[in-house]
Amino acid sequence: MGASDERDDWRGATLSQVRKWVMEADPDAVEEKKWVKPTNPEGVPVWSHNGIICTGEIYKDHVKLTFARGASLKDPLHLFNSSLEGNRHRAIDVHEGEKMDEKAFKALVREAVAMNEAASRRK
């Protein structure tokens, strides 16, 4: 999946950067488009490795990066700023002009992969 299937603005650029960081943090991650429907014809990018790592959704004024096991991940730099009330998911909402900490984001990806791998071994 490449930039051609994304919005040609800051939101598409943000998703492209996230894609690059996910793949750098875990070269074995797989990206798929899921949940394609008339109201969302592009679908949602989903990065997985032994389970979902995170998803990237484009909204009008932000990009939402939802980590499937986010509530269990260590987030010392407090990247998670959305969906904080649940006991499973956590999300990062990125608005125009905001920058994410690359090192902290990649650490979340690696931790999510490790958690997925541990869960798959218990099955």
N, C-alpha and C positions, 0 to 999 in steps of 0.2 A: 504494500500500500504506500502511496506516495503523496506528495503535495497536490497532485492533480485532482484528488478526490476530496479536497478540503476547500474551505472558503479562502478566497484570495485577499485576506486582510490579516490583521494582527492575530485573530483567532486561529486561522490556518497556520500562521507562523509559530504560534504557541504550541499547537498540536504537533507540528513537525519537530520542534525542539524536544518535546516530551518523548516522541517516538525515538529520536536519536539517543536520548538519555536512557530510556528503558533498554534499548538494544546494547548500549555500552555497558550498562550495569549487569545485564544478563543476555549474552549473545544467544542463548538457547530459548529465549522468549519467542512466542509465536503471536503474531497479530492477526486478528480476524475482524471482519465487520459483522456485527450482530444487530438484531432488533431493527431490521429494515422494514419500514412501513410507509404508507402514503404521507403521513405527517413528518416522517424522517427518512426521506428516500436515500440518503447517504449512509444510513445506519450509524452505529456507534463503534469506534475502534475499541477492541478489547485485547489486552495483552495478557497472555497466559503462560504458565509453566507449572505443570502439575496442579492446575487450578487457576482461577482468575487472579492476576496481580492487580490490575487496575483497568478502568475504562476512561475514555475521554469524550465528553459530550460538549458540543458547541451550543451555546445559548446566545441570545441577542447581545447581552452585555458582559458575558464571561465564558470561560472554559472551565468545566467541572471535571476534575480528576478524582474518581472514586476508587478507593482501595477496598477490595472485598473483605479483607480481614483487618481493616484499618484500626478498629478499636483495640486490637491486641498488639499493634506495632508501637515501638518506642518512637517518640517524636519530640526529641529534646529541643529542637529549634521551632517547634509549634507551626509546622507547615500546614497541618490540618486546621481549617478555619470554617468548615461547613459539615453538616450532618453529624454534629458532635453529640447529639442526644441518644443515638442508637447504641446497641451493645455489640454491633458487628462492623458496620461500614463506617468509614470516615472519608471526607473529601477535602480537596483543595480547590477553592474557587480562585481563578486567576482573572483579574480584570485588566483592561487595557492599560499599558504602562507599568504594570507590576512585573517584578522579576522574582523568579523562584531561586532558591539556593540549590545549585546543581548537585553539590556534594551531599546535602541532606536528602534531596529527592532520590538520588541513586541509592543511598543507604536504606531508604524506605522500600525501594524496589527489591534490593537484595534481601532484606529482612522478610518481605512478603513471600519471596521465592523460597527462602529457608523454611518458613512456616508452612507453605504448601507442600514442600517435600516431606517435612516431618508428618504432616497429616496423611499424606499418601502412604507412608510407611506403616502407619497405624492401622490401615484398612486391611 
